[in-house]
Amino acid sequence: MFKNEAVAKDSPFRAGPLMAESDVVEIVVDWVHWYSNERLHSTLGYRAPVEFEELYYHEISASLPDEAARKLAAGVKKLPAKR
């Protein structure tokens, strides 16, 4: 999956041919950032982790607006409690 998404010739992470190891390193860093921070996750209600985390901390601090709270409740499945 990583190779197809990051280094394929038609990848949005590539700006041209891979001429040096530094080109690959740059692509890897960009891909990891996207995958970890910007990619929409189904388990997070199709939100990016950054957005989900922001909503979470607003919710626990009781400063989340009603509209955002409804969206969060509607879009995120509750995870089972750890045993």
C-alpha angles and dihedrals in degrees: 000000000000094000092049094048101038112030105023114120092249095044117132087223093065123081096182144325120338103246102160142016089258089063090057092045091053091050091048092051092048093047094048091049091050093045095047101038114018108029114105112244121207091211089057094053092268092300130132114255091245092055092044092050091049091051091046095054092045089051096051092046089054092235097109113122116241094248093053091046091054092049091049093048093046097046105041127070114222112245117229116257117260116254 
